[in-house]
């Protein structure tokens, strides 16, 4: 009778997330995965409600900033256009040279 190699399973804990992997040492394959227990984000309901209110305030602030940026966008574009027109007037008039013309 030949002895069959005994398949052993080892449990390995992930140092990053805390999940547990069960690995077969003979085949070197993951047999099962047990996810890490989820940590509570908030200790109580009042803390969660406060965080939601703060998040709403941040959203409102970002919206107001983007609204102000849109109001000033027209002025900014007008200034850029005026600058481009000034540069176009200052540029020498004439036909631009192309690489083909240089041959």
C-alpha distance (Angstrom), angle and dihedral (degrees) to the residues before:
residue distance angle dihedral
X1 . . .
X2 3.77 . .
X3 3.73 120.1 .
X4 3.75 114.1 -123.8
X5 3.77 115.6 -138.6
X6 3.74 109.8 -104.7
X7 3.78 113.9 -118.3
X8 3.77 109.4 -133.4
X9 3.75 126.5 -165.1
X10 3.76 123.5 -148.8
X11 3.78 128.9 -168.7
X12 3.78 117.2 -135.2
X13 3.80 122.3 -170.9
X14 3.78 118.5 -147.3
X15 3.82 108.8 -123.6
X16 3.81 91.5 -151.4
X17 3.80 105.2 48.9
X18 3.81 103.1 9.8
X19 3.81 96.0 -121.7
X20 3.81 117.9 146.9
X21 3.81 121.5 -129.8
X22 3.79 121.0 -163.7
X23 3.81 108.6 -150.3
X24 3.79 129.2 -168.8
X25 3.82 105.6 -135.0
X26 3.79 94.4 -155.9
X27 3.80 98.0 53.5
X28 3.81 94.9 23.6
X29 3.79 90.8 -135.4
X30 3.77 130.1 134.1
X31 3.78 107.7 -107.2
X32 3.79 98.3 -176.5
X33 3.77 141.9 -3.6
X34 3.78 125.2 -147.2
X35 3.80 112.3 -167.4
X36 3.77 119.6 -135.1
X37 3.78 116.3 -99.5
X38 3.78 111.1 -93.6
X39 3.74 115.9 -108.8
X40 3.75 118.7 -133.6
X41 3.76 112.6 -107.6
X42 3.79 93.4 -154.4
X43 3.77 129.7 27.0
X44 3.78 96.5 -144.3
X45 3.78 141.8 5.1
X46 3.81 94.3 -102.1
X47 3.81 91.8 58.1
X48 3.80 90.8 49.2
X49 3.82 91.5 49.4
X50 3.82 90.9 49.5
X51 3.80 90.7 50.6
X52 3.82 90.5 50.7
X53 3.82 91.1 51.2
X54 3.81 90.8 49.4
X55 3.80 90.3 49.4
X56 3.82 90.1 50.9
X57 3.82 89.9 50.6
X58 3.83 90.8 51.2
X59 3.81 90.8 49.6
X60 3.81 91.0 50.6
X61 3.80 91.2 48.8
X62 3.81 92.7 50.3
X63 3.80 89.9 48.3
X64 3.81 91.8 51.6
X65 3.82 90.7 49.5
X66 3.80 92.1 51.0
X67 3.81 90.1 47.6
X68 3.81 90.6 53.4
X69 3.81 90.2 47.5
X70 3.81 90.0 53.5
X71 3.81 91.0 50.4
X72 3.82 90.6 52.8
X73 3.79 93.6 41.8
X74 3.81 93.5 83.4
X75 3.82 92.2 54.3
X76 3.78 91.3 47.3
X77 3.80 92.6 50.6
X78 3.82 91.1 48.3
X79 3.82 90.6 52.3
X80 3.79 91.5 48.9
X81 3.79 91.2 48.8
X82 3.83 91.9 49.2
X83 3.82 90.0 50.2
X84 3.80 91.7 49.5
X85 3.83 90.6 49.1
X86 3.82 90.7 50.1
X87 3.81 90.8 50.9
X88 3.81 90.8 47.7
X89 3.81 91.4 52.3
X90 3.83 91.8 48.1
X91 3.80 93.3 49.1
X92 3.78 115.8 96.7
X93 3.76 113.4 -96.6
X94 3.74 116.7 -122.2
X95 3.68 145.1 90.5
X96 3.82 112.9 -56.8
X97 3.77 115.6 -120.3
X98 3.77 118.4 -116.3
X99 3.79 126.5 -158.4
X100 3.79 87.5 -113.2
X101 3.81 91.3 58.7
X102 3.82 92.1 56.4
X103 3.81 94.2 62.7
